[in-house]
Amino acid sequence: MYQDVIVEEIHRIREEYSRSFDHNLKALFADLQKQQAESGRKVVNLSRKHGLTTPTQQTDESR
């Protein structure tokens, strides 16, 4: 079976990062949020805003 060196490296780095937080997802997530805040980059929110784009719904009566 073919082994991709790049994918193996990514898996190794991800495992090391997770291990550094004792595989604690909450701690890992908090660290990622901290890195994001410290990066100074603009964060884009792609979630929909309620009320701005509501699809029109057709009922059987309006058809």
N, C-alpha and C positions, 0 to 999 in steps of 0.2 A: 504494500500500500504506500502511496506517495505521501511524504511528510513535508509540509510547507514550513520552512524555517521561520518565516515571518509570523505565521499563526502560532507556532510553538513559542516564540518569544513573547507574543502578546499574552498567551495563556500563562506563561511563567511570571510575567510582570503583574498581571491581574491577581494571581495567586499570592505573590509576595505582598502586594498592596493589601489584600484582604487579610492575610496573616498578620500584618503589622497592626491591625485593629482587632486581633483575635477573632476574626470573622464576625464581628459585631456590626450588623447592618446599620443600626442607628448611628454608631460612631463613624462609620465609613461615610454615610450620607452627610453627617454634620461636617466632616472634613471636606467633602466635595463642595458643599455650600460655602464653606469658608474660603476655599480656593477660588470659587466663582466670584465671591464678593471682593476678594483682594485683587482679582485680575484687572479690574477697571474696565472690562469689556461690557458693552451694552447687551443686556439679556432680553431676548424677544419672547413675548408670551403669545403662543399660537392658539390658546384656548379661545373659544367663542365668547363674545360679550353678549349677555342677555339683552334682548330687546332691539338690537341693531339689525340683525338679519334673521328674521323669523320667516320660515317658509309658509307660504299660503297653503291651507289645507282645503281641499274640496270635499264637500259632503255629497252624499247621494242625491240630496234635494237640489243642489246647485248645478248638477250635470244635465 
